[in-house]
Amino acid sequence: MRTLAFDGRMGASGDMLLGALLAAGADAAALAPVKDALDVHYEVDTVDKNGIAATRVRVLLDEDDGERSGEEGGDSHSHGHDHSHSHGHEHDHDHNHGHGHEHDHSHSHDHDHSHSHGHDHDHSHSHDHDHDHSHSHGHDHDDSSPTPAEGHGPHRTYAEVVDLVDSTGLPADVEATATAVFRRLGVAESTVHDTDLEETHFHEVGADDAIADVVGVALLLDDLDVDRVVTTPLATGGGTQSMAHGEYPVPAPAVVEIAADADWSLRGGPVDAELLTPTGAAILAHVADGVDALPTLDVTAAGYGAGGYDFPDRPNVLRALVGDGGNRLARDEISVLETNLDDAAPELLGSLQETLQDAGARDVSVLPATMKKSRPGHLVKVIVKPEDVERVAHRLAVETGTLGIREHGAGHRWVASREFRTATLDVADETHEVAVKIAADADGEIYDYSAEYDDALAVAEATGLPVREVMRRAESDVRDAE
């Protein structure tokens, strides 16, 4: 299975994703539909990030558009910059940069721009992702340089963005991906601000450059033609950012809302800056499965997308790897805790599965054992993630009264990818549902179907069928639907 894996240790944004995909082998010619639909173009170059040659992508206004964008009413952007925090837009939007670029925006923008809106900003941050809104956008406006498209064009509602994407003439799969990403952004914004989805104003994520980011990434993913996309936990950065409604901690509210509905996990740090933007989060929430570590790959291509911040001790890049995963199980880093018990009540032993899993244990086994002086006892074995060891060990001690717990150190286990599907069974004119667990290898190849016993038992009791017959029918129903 051809797999695209992102290394999320420095977060992600729309332009970092564009750069990483181009560097990993996607064809820049695939971006043509965006340039045809919007008055923008992409500038792609290579920059040095702490010794790493990374691909930087900027979305720029077409030359004649730079003359008129301030007159179109979308960005009033006369560069008196009434940016309550980002380009004069009254951000309903929790995050001046929903589109995911690093642009340093708290922008009070007290620039004395004599050139009312020629704003050929020499954005030193070059449209890269980290949005440091704490200062005034320190770009010197050099009228001879290209104009970044950031914030230009009408500030559209969610419904208007969907209509624009629909009118672009994209391939069906690409359009579906882009629309789904904007829906995630819209749901996050409407939840944060308690507004109606269809009327939610995107402001910056509805501007031309943000649309170019989202649709561009969808086009490049289609061009790479991978079977699966995964990402390691995504770093959010840390500290706070000044936004339209005040000082907010990183990650921004919209990012938190998006992450709550994503398969991957968040990780704080490693620097005090905003590393994960709403656009980057929304794209990866839709296209990527979460993994704890980079999967085993026979790598055929790799590349780095450049972020805007430069840090003294680490490259601010998003790494992308493309390769064949082979038919393997996923590797899961674990530790194993053990303790011997010779005086535990049966009721206590029976409850350990639930109490320890509540504390973070992945699995609990209680085995009969012969203790000193030939006394009968039990060996409790607990599988736990390395980061949860101390919490689970403490819970095991207080639940059992044991005086010591052994840890077998960080190792790993090989595990299947698991998901649940619902089987529908019609028995005697009544419909019943049974959850079925599906096991697959790291490449998505399914090798087992297992009906949930409790569901099957409930159906068996209601219908009079044997439990194993209910399980057989449920598993067949899900298998035949594949």
C-alpha positions as CSV (number, residue, x, y, z in Angstrom):
1,M,0.0,0.0,0.0
2,R,1.4,3.4,-1.1
3,T,1.5,5.5,2.1
4,L,2.1,9.2,2.7
5,A,3.4,9.9,6.2
6,F,3.7,13.3,7.8
7,D,6.0,14.0,10.7
8,G,4.1,16.4,12.8
9,R,6.7,17.4,15.4
10,M,6.7,21.0,14.2
11,G,3.0,21.3,13.5
12,A,1.4,22.0,10.1
13,S,-0.2,24.8,8.1
14,G,-1.6,25.1,4.6
15,D,1.5,26.4,3.0
16,M,3.7,23.9,4.8
17,L,1.6,21.1,3.5
18,L,1.8,22.5,0.0
19,G,5.6,22.6,0.2
20,A,5.9,19.2,1.7
21,L,3.8,17.6,-1.0
22,L,5.7,19.3,-3.8
23,A,9.0,18.3,-2.3
24,A,7.8,14.7,-1.9
25,G,7.0,14.4,-5.7
26,A,3.6,16.0,-6.4
27,D,3.6,17.9,-9.8
28,A,3.2,21.7,-9.5
29,A,1.2,21.6,-12.7
30,A,-1.6,20.0,-10.8
31,L,-2.2,23.4,-9.2
32,A,-3.4,25.0,-12.5
33,P,-7.2,24.9,-11.6
34,V,-6.5,27.3,-8.7
35,K,-4.6,29.8,-10.8
36,D,-7.4,29.6,-13.4
37,A,-10.2,30.2,-10.8
38,L,-8.5,32.9,-8.6
39,D,-6.3,35.9,-9.4
40,V,-3.4,34.3,-7.7
41,H,-0.3,32.2,-8.5
42,Y,2.1,30.1,-6.5
43,E,5.7,31.0,-6.0
44,V,7.8,27.9,-5.1
45,D,11.4,28.2,-4.0
46,T,13.9,26.4,-1.7
47,V,15.0,27.9,1.6
48,D,17.5,26.7,4.3
49,K,16.0,25.7,7.6
50,N,18.8,24.9,10.0
51,G,20.6,23.0,7.4
52,I,17.5,21.4,5.8
53,A,16.7,22.4,2.2
54,A,12.9,23.0,2.5
55,T,10.3,23.9,-0.1
56,R,8.6,27.2,0.5
57,V,5.3,28.1,-1.1
58,R,3.8,31.5,-1.3
59,V,0.4,32.5,-2.8
60,L,0.8,35.8,-4.6
61,L,-1.6,38.1,-6.3
62,D,-1.5,38.3,-10.0
63,E,0.0,41.7,-11.0
64,D,-3.1,43.5,-12.1
65,D,-5.0,42.1,-9.0
66,G,-2.5,43.8,-6.7
67,E,-3.8,47.1,-8.2
68,R,-7.5,46.5,-7.6
69,S,-7.8,44.1,-4.7
70,G,-8.4,47.0,-2.2
71,E,-11.3,48.2,-4.4
72,E,-13.2,45.0,-4.5
73,G,-14.6,45.5,-1.1
74,G,-13.4,42.2,0.2
75,D,-10.4,43.4,2.1
76,S,-10.8,47.1,2.4
77,H,-7.1,46.6,3.1
78,S,-6.2,50.2,2.5
79,H,-3.3,49.5,4.7
80,G,-4.3,51.9,7.3
81,H,-4.7,48.4,8.6
82,D,-7.5,48.6,11.0
83,H,-6.5,45.0,11.9
84,S,-8.1,44.3,15.1
85,H,-5.7,41.6,14.6
86,S,-5.4,40.7,11.1
87,H,-6.0,42.7,8.1
88,G,-8.9,44.8,9.1
89,H,-11.3,42.0,9.2
90,E,-13.6,41.9,12.2
91,H,-12.7,38.4,13.0
92,D,-15.7,36.4,14.2
93,H,-13.0,33.9,13.7
94,D,-11.1,33.0,16.7
95,H,-7.9,33.0,14.9
96,N,-6.8,35.6,12.5
97,H,-5.2,33.1,10.3
98,G,-7.5,30.2,9.9
99,H,-5.8,29.5,6.7
100,G,-2.7,28.4,8.4
101,H,0.1,30.7,7.7
102,E,2.7,32.0,10.0
103,H,2.2,35.6,9.4
104,D,2.9,37.6,12.4
105,H,-0.4,39.1,13.1
106,S,-1.5,40.9,16.1
107,H,-1.2,43.5,13.6
108,S,-2.2,46.6,15.2
109,H,-0.7,47.7,12.0
110,D,0.3,51.2,12.9
111,H,2.3,51.4,9.7
112,D,2.2,54.8,8.1
113,H,1.6,53.5,4.6
114,S,1.6,56.4,2.3
115,H,0.6,54.0,-0.5
116,S,-2.9,53.4,0.6
117,H,-3.1,49.8,-0.7
118,G,-0.4,49.0,-3.0
119,H,0.8,46.8,-0.1
120,D,3.4,44.8,-2.0
121,H,4.3,43.5,1.4
122,D,7.8,42.1,1.5
123,H,6.4,39.5,3.9
124,S,9.6,38.3,5.4
125,H,7.6,35.4,6.8
126,S,6.7,34.6,3.2
127,H,3.3,33.2,3.9
128,D,4.6,30.5,6.1
129,H,2.6,29.3,8.8
130,D,3.1,30.4,12.3
131,H,1.0,33.5,12.8
132,D,2.9,35.4,15.4
133,H,0.2,37.8,16.1
134,S,2.1,39.6,18.8
135,H,3.6,42.3,16.7
136,S,2.7,44.7,14.0
137,H,3.4,42.7,10.9
138,G,6.9,44.1,10.5
139,H,7.0,44.0,6.7
140,D,8.5,46.8,4.8
141,H,6.2,47.4,1.9
142,D,8.4,47.4,-1.1
143,D,6.2,48.3,-4.1
144,S,8.5,46.5,-6.5
145,S,8.0,43.1,-4.9
146,P,5.2,40.6,-5.4
147,T,2.1,41.1,-3.3
148,P,1.2,38.1,-1.0
149,A,-2.4,37.2,-1.4
150,E,-2.9,36.9,2.3
151,G,-6.3,38.3,3.3
152,H,-7.1,39.6,-0.2
153,G,-10.4,38.9,-2.1
154,P,-13.9,38.9,-0.6
155,H,-14.3,37.5,2.9
156,R,-16.8,34.8,2.2
157,T,-19.3,32.9,4.3
158,Y,-19.0,29.1,4.5
159,A,-21.8,28.8,1.9
160,E,-20.0,31.2,-0.5
161,V,-16.7,29.2,-0.2
162,V,-18.5,26.0,-1.0
163,D,-20.1,27.6,-4.1
164,L,-16.8,28.9,-5.2
165,V,-15.1,25.5,-4.9
166,D,-18.1,23.9,-6.8
167,S,-17.7,26.4,-9.6
168,T,-14.0,25.7,-10.1
169,G,-14.5,22.6,-12.2
170,L,-12.3,20.3,-10.0
171,P,-12.2,16.5,-10.3
172,A,-15.0,15.1,-8.1
173,D,-12.6,13.6,-5.5
174,V,-10.6,16.8,-5.2
175,E,-13.8,18.9,-4.8
176,A,-15.1,16.5,-2.2
177,T,-11.9,16.8,-0.2
178,A,-11.7,20.6,-0.4
179,T,-15.4,20.9,0.6
180,A,-15.0,18.6,3.5
181,V,-12.0,20.5,4.8
182,F,-13.9,23.8,4.7
183,R,-16.8,22.2,6.4
184,R,-14.5,21.2,9.3
185,L,-13.3,24.8,9.5
186,G,-16.9,26.1,9.3
187,V,-18.1,23.7,12.1
188,A,-15.2,24.7,14.3
189,E,-15.8,28.4,13.8
190,S,-19.5,28.2,14.3
191,T,-19.0,26.2,17.4
192,V,-16.5,28.6,18.9
193,H,-18.6,31.6,18.1
194,D,-22.1,30.0,18.5
195,T,-23.2,31.0,15.0
196,D,-25.1,29.3,12.2
197,L,-22.8,27.2,9.9
198,E,-24.1,28.5,6.6
199,E,-23.8,32.1,7.7
200,T,-20.4,31.8,9.4
201,H,-17.9,34.3,8.0
202,F,-14.5,32.8,7.4
203,H,-12.7,36.1,7.0
204,E,-9.1,34.9,6.4
205,V,-9.9,31.3,5.7
206,G,-12.4,32.5,3.1
207,A,-9.9,34.8,1.4
208,D,-8.2,33.8,-1.8
209,D,-4.9,32.6,-0.4
210,A,-6.6,30.3,2.1
211,I,-8.7,28.8,-0.7
212,A,-5.6,28.4,-2.7
213,D,-4.0,26.5,0.2
214,V,-6.9,24.1,0.8
215,V,-7.7,23.4,-2.8
216,G,-4.0,23.2,-3.7
217,V,-3.4,20.6,-1.1
218,A,-6.4,18.5,-2.3
219,L,-5.0,18.7,-5.9
220,L,-1.5,17.7,-4.9
221,L,-2.8,14.8,-2.8
222,D,-4.8,13.6,-5.8
223,D,-1.6,13.9,-8.0
224,L,0.5,11.9,-5.6
225,D,-2.2,9.1,-5.7
226,V,-1.4,7.5,-2.4
227,D,-3.6,4.8,-0.8
228,R,-3.3,6.1,2.8
229,V,-2.2,9.3,4.6
230,V,-1.0,9.2,8.2
231,T,0.5,11.7,10.6
232,T,2.3,11.5,13.9
233,P,1.0,13.6,16.8
234,L,0.9,17.2,15.7
235,A,2.8,19.8,17.8
236,T,0.7,22.9,18.6
237,G,3.5,25.1,20.0
238,G,2.8,27.0,23.1
239,G,2.5,30.4,24.7
240,T,-0.3,32.8,23.8
241,Q,-1.4,34.8,20.7
242,S,-3.2,38.1,20.5
243,M,-6.4,37.7,18.6
244,A,-9.4,39.9,17.8
245,H,-11.1,38.9,21.1
246,G,-8.1,39.1,23.3
247,E,-5.1,37.0,24.4
248,Y,-5.6,33.3,23.8
249,P,-3.4,30.3,24.7
250,V,-2.0,28.2,21.9
251,P,-3.5,26.1,20.4
252,A,-6.3,28.4,19.2
253,P,-9.9,27.5,19.9
254,A,-10.6,26.5,16.3
255,V,-7.7,24.1,16.3
256,V,-9.0,22.5,19.5
257,E,-12.4,22.0,18.0
258,I,-11.0,20.4,14.9
259,A,-8.7,18.1,16.8
260,A,-11.6,16.8,18.9
261,D,-13.0,15.3,15.7
262,A,-9.7,14.1,14.3
263,D,-8.1,10.6,14.4
264,W,-4.6,12.0,15.4
265,S,-3.5,13.6,18.7
266,L,-2.1,16.9,19.7
267,R,1.2,17.5,21.5
268,G,2.2,20.7,23.2
269,G,5.5,22.5,22.4
270,P,8.3,22.2,21.6
271,V,8.5,26.1,21.3
272,D,6.4,29.0,22.4
273,A,4.9,29.9,19.1
274,E,1.9,28.8,17.1
275,L,2.8,25.8,15.1
276,L,-0.5,24.2,14.1
277,T,-3.0,26.4,12.3
278,P,-6.7,25.8,11.8
279,T,-6.2,25.2,8.0
280,G,-3.4,22.7,8.6
281,A,-5.5,21.0,11.3
282,A,-8.6,20.8,9.2
283,I,-6.8,19.4,6.2
284,L,-5.1,16.7,8.2
285,A,-8.3,15.9,10.2
286,H,-10.0,15.0,7.0
287,V,-7.2,13.1,5.1
288,A,-4.9,11.6,7.7
289,D,-5.1,8.7,10.2
290,G,-3.2,9.2,13.5
291,V,-0.2,7.1,14.3
292,D,2.1,7.2,17.4
293,A,5.3,7.0,15.3
294,L,6.3,7.0,11.6
295,P,5.2,3.6,10.1
296,T,7.6,1.1,8.6
297,L,8.0,2.2,5.0
298,D,10.2,1.4,2.0
299,V,10.7,5.1,1.3
300,T,10.5,6.2,-2.4
301,A,10.3,9.9,-1.9
302,A,10.7,12.4,0.9
303,G,10.5,16.2,1.2
304,Y,10.2,19.1,3.6
305,G,7.7,22.0,3.6
306,A,9.1,25.2,5.1
307,G,7.4,27.0,8.0
308,G,7.9,30.7,8.5
309,Y,9.5,30.9,11.9
310,D,13.3,30.3,12.2
311,F,14.3,28.7,15.5
312,P,17.9,28.5,16.7
313,D,17.9,24.9,17.7
314,R,15.5,23.1,15.3
315,P,14.3,23.2,11.7
316,N,10.8,24.5,11.3
317,V,9.7,22.1,8.6
318,L,6.9,19.6,7.9
319,R,8.5,16.3,6.7
320,A,6.6,14.1,4.3
321,L,7.6,10.5,3.4
322,V,6.1,8.5,0.6
323,G,6.6,4.7,0.4
324,D,5.3,1.2,0.4
325,G,4.3,0.0,3.8
326,G,4.1,-3.6,2.9
327,N,1.7,-5.9,4.7
328,R,2.8,-5.3,8.3
329,L,1.1,-4.7,11.6
330,A,1.6,-1.4,13.3
331,R,4.4,-1.1,15.8
332,D,3.2,0.3,19.2
333,E,5.6,1.4,21.9
334,I,4.7,0.0,25.3
335,S,5.8,-0.9,28.8
336,V,4.7,-3.8,30.9
337,L,3.9,-3.6,34.6
338,E,3.8,-6.7,36.8
339,T,3.0,-7.4,40.5
340,N,2.4,-10.6,42.5
341,L,-0.6,-10.7,44.8
342,D,-1.2,-13.4,47.4
343,D,-4.1,-11.9,49.4
344,A,-6.3,-10.2,46.9
345,A,-10.1,-10.7,47.1
346,P,-11.7,-12.1,43.9
347,E,-14.0,-9.1,43.7
348,L,-10.9,-6.8,43.6
349,L,-9.2,-8.8,40.9
350,G,-12.4,-8.8,38.9
351,S,-12.5,-5.0,39.0
352,L,-8.9,-4.3,38.0
353,Q,-9.6,-4.5,34.2
354,E,-11.9,-1.5,34.5
355,T,-10.1,0.5,37.1
356,L,-6.7,0.2,35.5
357,Q,-8.0,1.0,32.0
358,D,-9.6,4.1,33.4
359,A,-6.1,5.1,34.5
360,G,-4.7,4.6,31.0
361,A,-3.8,0.8,30.8
362,R,-4.1,-0.7,27.4
363,D,-4.7,-4.3,28.6
364,V,-4.8,-6.1,31.9
365,S,-4.3,-9.8,32.6
366,V,-4.7,-11.7,35.9
367,L,-2.9,-15.1,35.9
368,P,-3.0,-17.8,38.6
369,A,0.4,-18.3,40.2
370,T,2.1,-20.2,43.1
371,M,3.7,-17.9,45.6
372,K,6.3,-18.4,48.3
373,K,5.5,-21.2,50.8
374,S,3.4,-22.7,48.0
375,R,0.6,-20.3,48.6
376,P,-1.8,-19.7,45.7
377,G,-1.8,-16.2,44.3
378,H,-2.0,-14.2,41.2
379,L,0.3,-12.4,38.7
380,V,-1.1,-9.1,37.4
381,K,0.3,-8.0,34.1
382,V,-0.5,-4.5,32.7
383,I,0.3,-3.2,29.2
384,V,0.7,0.5,29.2
385,K,2.0,3.3,27.1
386,P,5.4,4.6,28.4
387,E,4.0,8.1,29.1
388,D,1.2,6.5,31.3
389,V,3.5,4.2,33.4
390,E,3.6,6.3,36.6
391,R,-0.1,7.0,36.7
392,V,-1.1,3.4,36.1
393,A,1.5,2.0,38.5
394,H,0.1,4.3,41.3
395,R,-3.4,3.2,40.6
396,L,-2.4,-0.5,40.6
397,A,-0.7,0.0,44.0
398,V,-3.6,1.8,45.7
399,E,-6.2,-0.7,44.3
400,T,-4.3,-3.8,45.4
401,G,-2.1,-2.7,48.3
402,T,0.9,-4.3,46.6
403,L,4.3,-3.2,48.0
404,G,6.2,-3.3,44.7
405,I,5.6,-3.2,40.9
406,R,8.1,-4.3,38.3
407,E,8.4,-2.4,34.9
408,H,9.8,-4.3,31.9
409,G,11.0,-1.1,30.3
410,A,10.0,0.4,26.9
411,G,9.5,-2.3,24.3
412,H,6.9,-2.6,21.6
413,R,4.1,-4.8,20.4
414,W,2.7,-5.4,16.9
415,V,-0.9,-4.5,16.7
416,A,-3.7,-4.5,14.2
417,S,-5.6,-1.4,13.1
418,R,-9.1,-1.7,14.6
419,E,-12.4,-0.2,13.8
420,F,-16.0,-1.0,14.4
421,R,-18.8,-1.3,11.9
422,T,-22.5,-1.9,12.6
423,A,-24.2,-5.0,11.2
424,T,-28.0,-4.8,10.6
425,L,-29.9,-8.1,11.1
426,D,-33.5,-8.6,10.2
427,V,-35.2,-11.3,12.3
428,A,-38.9,-12.0,12.3
429,D,-39.7,-8.5,10.8
430,E,-37.6,-6.8,13.4
431,T,-34.2,-5.0,12.8
432,H,-31.3,-5.5,15.2
433,E,-27.9,-4.0,15.3
434,V,-24.6,-5.7,16.3
435,A,-21.2,-4.0,16.4
436,V,-18.5,-5.9,14.6
437,K,-14.7,-5.2,15.2
438,I,-12.6,-5.3,12.1
439,A,-8.8,-6.0,12.3
440,A,-6.5,-4.8,9.6
441,D,-2.7,-4.6,9.1
442,A,-0.9,-1.3,8.7
443,D,-1.8,-1.1,5.0
444,G,-5.5,-1.5,5.6
445,E,-5.7,-5.2,4.5
446,I,-8.5,-6.7,6.6
447,Y,-7.9,-10.1,8.1
448,D,-10.5,-10.6,10.8
449,Y,-14.1,-9.8,11.7
450,S,-15.4,-10.3,15.2
451,A,-18.9,-9.5,16.4
452,E,-19.2,-8.0,19.9
453,Y,-20.4,-10.6,22.3
454,D,-22.6,-8.3,24.4
455,D,-24.5,-7.1,21.3
456,A,-24.9,-10.6,20.0
457,L,-26.2,-11.8,23.3
458,A,-28.8,-9.1,23.5
459,V,-30.1,-10.0,20.0
460,A,-30.0,-13.7,20.8
461,E,-32.2,-13.1,23.9
462,A,-34.6,-11.0,21.9
463,T,-34.9,-13.4,19.0
464,G,-34.3,-16.9,20.4
465,L,-31.4,-17.5,18.0
466,P,-28.2,-19.0,19.3
467,V,-25.5,-16.4,20.2
468,R,-23.0,-17.9,17.8
469,E,-25.6,-17.8,14.9
470,V,-26.1,-14.1,15.6
471,M,-22.4,-13.5,15.6
472,R,-22.0,-15.4,12.4
473,R,-24.7,-13.4,10.6
474,A,-23.3,-10.1,11.9
475,E,-19.8,-10.9,10.7
476,S,-21.1,-12.0,7.3
477,D,-23.2,-8.8,7.0
478,V,-20.1,-6.6,7.5
479,R,-17.8,-8.8,5.4
480,D,-20.2,-8.8,2.5
481,A,-20.5,-5.0,2.6
482,E,-16.8,-4.6,2.0
